[in-house]
Amino acid sequence: MLVAVGCSYRNTPVEMRERLAFGADKLGRALDELRVRYDCEAVIISTCNRVELYLARPGATVAPDAALIAEFLAETHGLPADQVRPHLYEHRNADAVRHLLRVAASLDSLIIGEGQIAGQVRQAYEAAHAREAVVGPLLNHLFQHAARVAKRVRTETGIARGKVSVSSAAVDYVREVFSHFDDKTILVIGAGKMGGLTLKHLRRLQPKRILVTNRSPEKAEAVAHGCGGQAVPWAELDNALARADIVLSTTGAPQPIVTPERWEKVLTQRKKGSVVILDIAVPRDFDPRLHDGDRTWLFNIDDLKRIRDATLQERLRHVAPAEAIVEAETERFVKDWARRRIGPVIERLIQGCDAKRQAIVQHVHKKLNGKLTEEERKYLEKMFQRLQNQILDGPISALTEEMLQEEAHRGHTLLEALRKLFGLHE
């Protein structure tokens, strides 16, 4: 039995997700408690967008349901259970397998195709695996399979192509203008949060230098210190613009700080070629008329959002092929696990029947000693073998079919009945 219980950005506000999240201080204890309380394997995925518990009891027909997990989460986080319960969804058996594969492949993510979730799923598995007896054969097999499926989706579809944040889209624009960056100067104007994220992406281009200016000298020094750059006085902005190849502006000033007239003066000082200006301030810092597509490439926040939205639309084209991979891999996993579970039972069943059949054949041969030709002896053995196969075909087929069903059977399953009827003890 396999069950996945949790909540995500789809049905739970961030305030509740934060209260249900498992930090490093709670995760280990929670895994141990799940193991002891429910006698099951356990993995907990806890990210900013989801909290999910995967519980497995391979030899059982029942597993903890959402109501029990709600109580567990309430106790763990000091919340009333009736506040937790409405936010939880539940997936069982094949549905739980399918859900995890979709999560790992980022098909259930806030941003389809984002690359972080596969690593977060792997880290959740590794955290559980590191604790003795918390992860067993089913979750080991499942989470390793999920990692392979996530990689297959990313390599066989275009679902992960392109940048989907404003900050990373900005880098895409810069790459369209410049082919290398080891001789380039980046000028940062202002110190907003979005500017910091964008600067983080730009630093990966490994520019020659980074200049930072701000109306507040202290803020300029702080940003420059954090990025390994050099602070420039606000009064020297025009000179810094003349030196820059890439400008990142996020001042939030009420009016443009660079007008066409001011920019014309800057251009007369420039000794270099093109400059890319990433104006992600609202209101805009640079007059939009500065863009000429030759010496001056000016992109504002709306331009960057458009490329992000275009990328997201392109990714959506690859959802159907990715879902097809997940569906095929879900079926593959379920069939493989069913074979693993019933394989030893079927093997013992066949071995037991083989022994009985051979004993009967030997008894017949002894009874008819000398009355059968070699050809008749072989024919008799063949007929007994065929009879055995026909008798076993029904139970084995029914057992396999039951193992592939998504919903658990209550009470005595065919597997338990088969063990009792044929004396197939562990």
N, C-alpha and C positions, 0 to 999 in steps of 0.2 A: 504494500500500500504506500502511495506517495501523495502528499498533499502540499500545496503552496498557499499560504495565507498572508495577506498583506494589504498595504494601501499605497497609492501613488498620487502624483500630481493630477491624475485624471479625476479622482473622486475625493481628494482630501486637501484642505487648505494647508499652506505652508506652516502656519502656526501649530497645527496638530502634528504634521510630519516632524517638525522640530522636537516636539515633546515625546514622540515615539521613537526617535532616532537612537541608535546604539553607538556611543562613543567607545573608545578603547577600554575605558574603565568598566563599562557594563557588558561589553560583548562576550568576553571570556566566561564570566559568571553566568550569563544568560544561556550560552551554549551548554555548559555543564548542567544547568538546571533543567533544560529541555531534555537532555539525555536521561537524567535521573527520574524526572517527573513522568515522562511519557514513554520511556524505554525505546527511544528512537534515534536514528541518525538525524543530524541537524546542521543546516547552514543558514546564516542570516545575512541578507544583503541590505545594507543601510547606506543610502546616499541622500543627497539633498532632494531628490525627486521621488524616492520610494523607500519603503521599509517592507521587506518580504522575508518570511520564514519558510524554509523548505524542510519538511520532515518526512522521514521514510522509515517504514517497518516492513522490510522485504518479505518476511514470512507470515505477516498478519493480514487479516481481511478488514481491519478497521484502523483508523489513525485519528489523532486529535482533530477536531473540527474548528471552525471559526469561533464558535462560542468559547471553547476552552482556551484558544489562543488569545482571545480578547481578555479573558481573565488573567492569563499569564502576562500580557503586555501591561495591563492595568496595575498588577502587583509590582512588576519590574520598574515602572516609571511613576508609580504613585498617583495613578489617575483612577477615576471612577470607571468601572467597566462599561456602563451605559453610554459613556462619552466615546469610548474606543470602538465598541461593537458596530455602530452604523457605518464606519469608514472602511471596514474590512471586506475584501473579496476572497473567494476561495476557489482553487482549482485542484482537481484530483486526477491521479493516474495519468492517462495520456494528455489530458488537458493541462496538467501541471508541467509535463514535459514540454509541450508546445509553448506554454507561457514562458518558461525559462529560456528556451531557444530564441523566442522573439525578443525577450529582454536583452540577452547577450548579443544578438545581432542588431540591436538598436532600432528595432521595428516598433517598440513600445515606448520609445524615448520622446521627450518633449520636442527635440530636434531630431528628426529621422536621419539616421546615418552618422550620428555623432560618435566619435571614437573612444570616449572615456569609459562607457559602460562595460565594454568587454573586459577592460582591465579591472574595473570595480567588482565584476562578477568573479573574476579569477582571484582577486585579493580576498573576497569573502570566503571562497572555497579554501584557500590556503590558510586563512585564520582558523577555520574549523578543523581542517586536516591536521594542523599543528597540535591540536588538543587530543589526547589519547582517547580513543573509542567514541569520539563525537561523530566522525564521518566513517561510514562503512561501505560495503560493496555497491549499494545502489546509488548513493550520492556521489561516490568516487567516479563511477561509470558515467553518471548523468552530467556532472559538471565538466569532466574532461571532454565528453561529447559536445557539450554546449560551446566550449572553447573552439573546437574544430569547426563547428557549424558557423560560428561568428566569423572566423577567418575565411571560410568558404564564401559566405555572403559578401564580405568586403572585397574579395579578389575576383569573384565571378559576376558581380553586378556593379553598377556605377553608383550605388547608394551612398557611398562615402566620398564621392568626388566633390571638389570645390569647397570654398569657405562659407560658413553660414553665420558668422558673427560680423558685426560692423568692423571690429578691430582687425580681424583676419582678412576681410574683404579689402580693407585699406592696403594691406600688404600686396594683395593681388594687383591692385591698381598700380602700385609702385613698380612692381615687376614688369608691367606692360611698358613702362617708360625706360627703365634702366636694366641692363643685363648683368652688371656687377656693382658691388657696393663698397669694396675695400678702399676706395678713394672718395667716398661720399660723406658729406656733412649733414646731419639731421639737426634741425632747429625745433625745439619744443617751446611753444608759447602758451603760458598758462599752466595749470596743474590740476585739472579736473580728473574725476575717476575714470571716465571714458578715455581721456588722454593717456592715463597711466596704463590702461589695458592695451591701447594701441601701441604705445611706446614699447611695451613688453614684446609685442610681435615684431616691431621694427628692429629691435636690438638683435633679434635672431639673424638678421641680414648681415650683421657684423660690420657696421659702417666704420669709417676712419675716425670720426669724432661726433660727439653729441653736444650741442649747445642748448642751454635752458635759460629762458628769461621769463620774468613775472613782475607784475607791479610791486609785489612783496619780495624784497631781496631774500628774506628768510625762507620763503617757499621755494624760490628759485634754487637756493643753496641745498635745500632738502631734497628736491627732485634730482638735482645734478649729482648729489652724493649717492642717491639710490640707484642711479643708472650709470655711474662711472663717467658722468659728463662734466661740463664746465659751465658755471653760472655766468650769465651776461647781464649787465645792468639794463633796465627797461629803456633808459634813454638811448641805448645803442642798438635798438631794435632794427633800424634801417640797415645799419652796417651788418648785423647778423643775417638779415634777409638776403643781403647781397652775397654773403658767403655760403648760404645754404643750398643744398641740392634737393632736400626733402624738408618740408615744413609741416609740422603737426600743431594745429592751433585749437585751443579749447578754453578761451578766456571767459566766455559768458558775458561779454560786454554788451550793453544795450544797443550799440550802434557798431557798424563795421570799423575795425581799427585800421584797415588798409583800404584806402580808396583808389580809384584808377589814377588819380593825380599823384598820390604818394608812391604808387607802384611804378609809375613811369620814372620817377627819380631813382628808385631802387634799381631798375633795369639798367640805367646808365652807369651804375657802379659795378654791375655784375661782370665778371670776367669769364664765367663758365657758361655752359649751354642751358639746357632745359632745367626747370625747377618744378617739382610736384608739390602741390599744396593740399593737404588733407585738412579741410576746415570742418571739424565735427562739433563746432560750437553752435549753440542755439540761444539767441540769434547768431547769425553768421558773422565771423570776424573779417572775412575778405569779401569785397564786392564781387558778385558773380561775373561781372563784365571783364574781369581780369583774364579769364580763360581764353586762350587763343589756339590751343592744341599744337603749339610749336615750341615757343620758349616757356610758356606758362601753362601748366596742367592743373586745373583747380577742380577739386571734388568736394562736395559738401555731404552732410549726413544723409540727405535723401538719395544722392547718387550711390552711396555705399549700401543703403538699405535696398536699393533696386537690384544691385548685383547679388546681395544676400537672398532676396526673394526669388530671383531668377535661378539661383543655385538650388534653393529648396524645391522649386517647381521641377527642376531637372531631376532631383533625387526621387521625387514622387513617381516618376516614370519607371523607376527600378524597384518599386515596392512589390509589385506583383511577382516578378521573377524571384525576389528574395523570399516572399511568402511561400512560393512553390518549393524552394529549397528547404525551408523550415518544415513544411508539411511532409515532404518526403523523408527528411531526417527524423521527424517525430515518429513516423510509422516504422522507420528502420530501427530506431532505438527501442520502441515498444516490442517489436517482434524479437529483437535480439535479447531483450531482457526476459521475455516470456520463455524463450528457448533456454536461457541460462537457468531460469527458475525450475522449469519442468524437465529439463534435460536429464538430471540425475534420477528423477523418478521414473521417467520413461526407460532409461537405461536399465534400472533395476527390474522394471516390469518385464522387459524383453529378456533379460538374463534369466529371470525366474521361469518364464515360459519356455525358454530354450532348454533349460535343465529338465523340466518336466516332459517336454516333447521328446528329447533325446532318450530319457528313461523309458518312455512308452515305446519308442521305436526299437530300442534294444530288447525290450520285453517281447515285442512282436517277432523280431528276428529270431530270438531264442525259441519262441513257441513254434515257429515255422522252420526250424532248423533244417537246412538242406532242401527245402521245398520251393525256394525262390531263386530265380536266376539273378545275376548281378544287375542286369537291367531292371528287373522287377524290384529289387531292393532299393535302387536309386529312385525309381518312380514312387515307391511307397514313402520314402523320406521326403521327396519333393511335395507330395500331396499333404503330408503332415505340416510341412513348412508353410504351404499355401493356406491351410486351414488356420494355423496360428496367426498369420498375417491378416487374414480376413476378420478374425475375432478381435484382434488388437486395433485394427484400423479405426473402428468407431470410437472407443474410449480415448485413443490418442488424438484424433481429430477434434472431438468435443472438448478435451482438455486444452488443446492449443487455442481453440476458438475462445474459450472462457478467459484464458490468460490475456487475450488481446482486447477484451472488453474494457471499456473505460470505467464503468461503475463497479464498485466492489459488491460481491455477493455476501449476503449475511448468512450466518449459521455455517452449515457444512458445505463447502465448495466441492466441485468435482475432484479437485486435487486431494482433498481430505478423504472423500469417499473412495477414490481409487486406492489410496494407501491402505484404507481399512479392508476393502474387498479383496485385495490381492496380498495383504500382509507385507506391505512395503515399508518397513520400519526404517527410521534414520540410522 
